Amino acid sequence: MLQETAASFLADEGSIAKQLRHWRDTGCTDGYGTALWKQFGELGLTGICIPEAQGGLGLGSVEAALVLEEIGRNLTPSPFLTTAVAGARAIEGTAHAERWYPGILSGETVLALAVDESSRHAPEKTALAAERRGNGFVLNGQKQLVVHGNSADVILTIARTAGSPGEREGLTLFAVPKAAAEVESATLADSSKAAHITFSNVELDADAVVGEVDGGWAPLARALNAGRAGVSAELVGVAAGAWAMTVDYLKQRKQFGKLIGEFQALQHRAAHLYGEIEIARAAALKAAELLDSGGEKADLLVAVAKAKAASVSKLAVQEGVQMHGGIGMTDEHDIGLYMKREAVLGELFGDVYFHRARVAELSGY
Ligand SMILES: Cc1cc2nc3c(=O)[nH]c(=O)nc-3n(C[C@H](O)[C@H](O)[C@H](O)COP(=O)(O)OP(=O)(O)OC[C@H]3O[C@@H](n4cnc5c(N)ncnc54)[C@H](O)[C@@H]3O)c2cc1C
């Protein structure tokens, strides 16, 4: 039922024409519609990862994946992944959950996760310094390409309170009000918005800490696992959307006196892609299921899912653009938009090389 609700809501209200093209072409600074985000709240979708005791649906990563696949299929710009999935998981079980969950539930609050300090995803390499001062902390440093960092109410920022870059120990997660930092907006390839954020002598009270001082790896890992499983599902949706649009085109376009879909060479390519998308979907759902059940191979399957979904999605958008011929190169046709979304989601929370290396590491190679 959730899948049906999400599918019809996003195909209608979250469609490319109504959302992505509209906000892109009107120069929207958020990159998404705030009214749509409130509709996510009204439908209860923002509460999927929030416990029932705190007003949410008390569901999990599997249900979030069903919604994210539809978001991917329709290229819907929305803070669902950063806020209702990764952000909600980062603050779960902490005092910040009481503070921010009501706004997430109503589709008013947006959270961003500030991790990377270079163009490459490398959470352990966090160098941003958080020094103790009085009862609180002072933050100095920079974060790059923080998705929705320009419109978020709170920026969940991983900083170093001890140890050296490269270590998982000595990190602390802070909930930083956006007004406290210098935010420079950036537009990504798919027209979504991110931010370069500078922290210069940002003073925070001790209650800005999410979880434990020096123990930030735990909430960060929770958020990243949920975000990576979620982005895998969204990439499956991108691949499936590009595939459907391409197969539809193969059945319409006539060349050399017949439909191009009648050529066996193109049928083989479409069939191969279909098989690959099914494998990527299975990996994404398995990762989500293991996260929900606390399975010991959850970290491994999350990395498998992100690597597989990103490579399959790249294949799908490349095949899509090529089989559409020249019109795949024009902005007027939607197929090129799938390629742009894949380029950004493929990077988010670690690219295919990052996750292949992680699969090797977790498998003891
Ligand atoms: C066959 C073909 C057809 C095409 N057809 C069209 C078309 O019809 N219309 C059209 O407009 N374009 C088209 N393109 C261009 C296509 O949009 C670009 O290839 C695509 O945007 C990727 O750009 P890039 O490979 O240069 O990636 P890059 O420039 O390497 O990066 C892509 C984006 O990702 C961002 N990024 C980098 N690191 C991160 C990170 N860690 N987190 C988040 N984001 C990050 C970058 O800021 C950049 O915006 C086509 C390309 C090809 C190959």
The ligand as a Gaussian input file, in Angstrom:
#p B3LYP/6-31G(d) Opt

LIG

0 1
 C       26.317000      10.674000     -24.612000
 C       26.049000      11.923000     -23.790000
 C       24.876000      12.622000     -23.981000
 C       24.592000      13.759000     -23.233000
 N       23.432000      14.401000     -23.434000
 C       23.164000      15.496000     -22.729000
 C       21.957000      16.205000     -22.909000
 O       21.112000      15.823000     -23.707000
 N       21.727000      17.328000     -22.185000
 C       22.652000      17.765000     -21.279000
 O       22.434000      18.779000     -20.646000
 N       23.806000      17.098000     -21.069000
 C       24.094000      15.993000     -21.763000
 N       25.271000      15.331000     -21.555000
 C       26.210000      15.826000     -20.554000
 C       25.934000      15.170000     -19.229000
 O       24.980000      15.955000     -18.553000
 C       27.231000      15.129000     -18.426000
 O       27.988000      14.070000     -18.917000
 C       26.948000      14.874000     -16.939000
 O       26.381000      16.057000     -16.407000
 C       28.183000      14.459000     -16.183000
 O       29.204000      15.420000     -16.309000
 P       30.702000      14.996000     -16.163000
 O       30.897000      13.619000     -16.703000
 O       31.500000      16.097000     -16.747000
 O       30.858000      14.867000     -14.572000
 P       31.668000      15.778000     -13.507000
 O       31.838000      17.181000     -14.022000
 O       32.838000      15.020000     -13.078000
 O       30.713000      15.833000     -12.248000
 C       29.319000      15.869000     -12.348000
 C       28.737000      16.703000     -11.220000
 O       28.864000      16.044000      -9.965000
 C       29.275000      16.977000      -8.988000
 N       30.082000      16.306000      -7.949000
 C       31.391000      16.001000      -7.973000
 N       31.761000      15.432000      -6.817000
 C       30.638000      15.361000      -6.058000
 C       30.369000      14.867000      -4.742000
 N       31.321000      14.326000      -3.956000
 N       29.094000      14.940000      -4.268000
 C       28.121000      15.474000      -5.045000
 N       28.335000      15.969000      -6.289000
 C       29.565000      15.902000      -6.792000
 C       30.059000      18.026000      -9.715000
 O       29.988000      19.245000      -9.023000
 C       29.338000      18.085000     -11.042000
 O       28.286000      19.030000     -10.973000
 C       25.537000      14.193000     -22.251000
 C       26.696000      13.470000     -22.039000
 C       26.958000      12.341000     -22.779000
 C       28.228000      11.570000     -22.513000

